[in-house]
Amino acid sequence: MQWLYLGSLLFSIIGLITLDWRYKLAFWHDARRTAVTLSFAIMLFVLWDFAGIWFGIFFHGNSPYTLPYRIAPEFPIEELFFLFLLTYVTLLLYRGLGRWRHIS
């Protein structure tokens, strides 16, 4: 049960990678720019998370669906995968909608 959340995130990321490959929206359009964009966005969200943890707003809790490993107190390892998923899906939506608007 502990791998369920991470497994779901990885399954979703694989689906996004497949969409990206099929429609050449991000990594298959410009891999370097995509990597820089995602890295910068993830870094900002990690800083946001650490600020929320420091102020006592964010906490992990105890879930049977997550791994017991933490990068820092209250910062589970799955959070990095979630932040990648969040930023990647946003980038794909932005690029896909921009392409769709340009076509129609």
N, C-alpha and C positions, 0 to 999 in steps of 0.2 A: 504493500500500500504506500510505502514511503516514496516510491518513484513515480507515483501517479501524476503529480503536478508537473514535475520535470519532463516526464514522458509526453504529457499533453502539450507542453510548450514546444518540445522538439518536433512532435508531429505537426503542429501548426506552422512552425518555421519551415519544415520541409515542404509543406503546401505552398507557402509564400515563395520559396525558392523555385518551385515548379512553375508558379505563375510568372515570376520574374523571367525565368528562362524562356517560357513560351512567348511572352509578349515583349521581351527585351526592354524592361522598364528601368532597372537600376543597375545591378551588377553586370548584366549582359549588355547594357548600354554604355556605361562608363564606370568600370570597376573601381578605379582610383578615387574618383569624385564621390562615389557611393560610400566607400570605406571611410573617407574623411568625414563626410556628412554624418553617417551613423555613429562614428566614434565620438565626434563632438557632441551630438545630441545625447548619447548614452552617458558621456562624462557629465553633462549638465544635470541629467536626471539622477546620477549617483550622488552628486553634490547636494541636490535637492533632498534626496533620501537621507543623507547623513545629517543635513540640517534638521529635517523632521525628527530623526532619531534623537539628536542632541536636545531638541526642545521638548521631547517626550510626546510628540504627536504620533509618530510611527512606532509600532512594535510588531514583533513577529507573532507572538502567541504560540500555542502548541497545537499543531495540526497533524493528524495521522497521515496526511497525504504529502507531506514535504520531508525532505531529508533533514537529518539532525545537524548538518554542517553549516557553519556560518563563516562569512568572510570577515565580519566584524560583529560585535554584539547587536542583535536585532536586525541584522542584514544577511538574510539567507542567500545561499549560492544561486538559488533559482531566480532571484531578483535580477541578476545580470541577463539571464535568458529572457525574462519577461520584458526588460527594458529594450533588448534587441528586437523582440517581437513587436513591441509597441512602436518603436521608431521605424522599423522596416515596413510594417503595414501602412504607417502614415506616409512614408516616402512612396510606396507603391500606389497608394490611392491618389496622391498628389500627381504623380507622373501619369497614371492611367487616366484620371479625369482630365488632365491637361491635354493628353493625346486625343481623348474622346471629344472634347470641346473643339479641338482644332479640326477634326474630321467632319463633325456635324455642323 
